Amino acid sequence: MSRVLKLLPELEGDEQLYVARLMKEMSDEQAEQFAHIYRQRRRNPTLTLGLALIGFAGFAGIHRFGLEQILMGLLYLFTAGLCFIGTIVDLFRYQGLTFEYNRKKADEVALLVARTFPTSSGDTDHLPPGEAAT
């Protein structure tokens, strides 16, 4: 947990615990690379809340576009946030929506880091069976 606090101090709550579990088995180099890439790809819950509030100004669904939920964003845009009901619900769910997005991105980044930065020079566990390191 201290590694997460050191490398990603902006994380809170469930996201912090989730990322700590992912980083538990990583080497220091992998953890640093993970933190660098994940920080660029994650979304801030406060930004999601701000974008959801913009939905009341006529741009409903912009927060869904920010979370890469294009179809839901279009649905909200063309239905005025499902007559504002969906936008109101999302104002209460913004942290959960953002955590779902960030969890997917954390999994993607952890897989990328595991493949790109093996734990040790002689470790070939990340390679498919039958392939040797060159």
N, C-alpha and C positions, 0 to 999 in steps of 0.2 A: 504494500500500500504506500510505503514511503517513496517508492520510485515514481508512482503516479503523481503524488503530491509535488515531487521535485520537478518532473518533466512536464506535467499537465496540471498546473495549479488551478486552472479555470474550471475544471470539471467538478460537478457536485452530484450528490445523491446516488441514484441508481446507475447513472452513467459512469461515475467514478468507480463504483464497485465492479461494474461489468468490465471496464478497461483494465482494472487491477487484475482481474482473473485472466484476461488475455495476456497481459504482460508478465504474469507470474513465471512462466517457463522460458521467457526470452532472455537472451544474453544482453549485456549492457549496450552493445552496438545495435542489436535488433530493437531494443526498447527506445533508444534515441531516434532511430530511423522511423519507427512506428509513431512516436510522438510528433516528429516533424511532419510526416505525411498526414496523419490523422488531424492535426490542428488545422491544416489547410482544407480538409474535406468536410469536417463536421459543421453543423449548424448551431448557432446560439439560440437557446429557447426565447430569449428576450427579443431577438430579431423576428422570430416566428410570431410572437405576440404582436409586435408592432405591425407586421405585414397583415395579420388578421384584422387588426383595427382599421387598416386602410380599406378593408372590405366594406366598411360602412360609408366610405366616401365614393363608392361607385366602382371600385376595382376589386370586387369580391373574388376570392380564390387565389390571389397573388401569393399568399403564404403556401398554398398547395403546390404552386409552380416552384417555389423556393425549396420545397421538400421533394422535388422531382416526381410529384404525383400529377402528371400532365392531364390525364383524363378527368380527375376530380377537379383540377383547376379550371378546366374548360366548362365542366358542369356548373361549378359555382359562378363562373363568369357569366354564363348565359342564363342562369336562373336567379341572379342576384343573391348568390350564397344560399340557394334553396330557400328563397324568400326570407333571407337573413337568419333563419333558424339554424342552418348548418354553420354559419359564421359564428353565431352566438355559442353554439356547442363547442366549436373549435377554440373559442376564447378560454373556455374552461379546460380543454384538452391539449392546449398548445405544448405543454411540457411532455406529455405522453407521445404526441405526434413527432416532436423533435427527437425524443429518445429512440423511437422506433427507427427513424432515419439514421441517427448517429450509430445505433447498434449495427445496422447493416454495413455502414461505412467502416466501422471498427473491424468487423469480421473480414471485409474485403482487404483492408490495409494489413491486418495480421497475416492473412494468407500471402499477400504480396511480399511482405517482409520475410516471412518464413522461407519463401522460394528464392528470394533474391539474396538474402544474407543468411547462409547456413550457420548453425550454432558453432561449429568448429571446422577446421580445414579438412579433417578426415571423415567428417560426418556425411554419409550418403543416404541417410534415412529419408530425406526429402525427394530422392530420385525414384522414379518408377522401377519396379523389379527388373533386373536384367541390364540396367544401364549403369555404367561405371563413371566415376568422376574423371575428368580429363585435366 
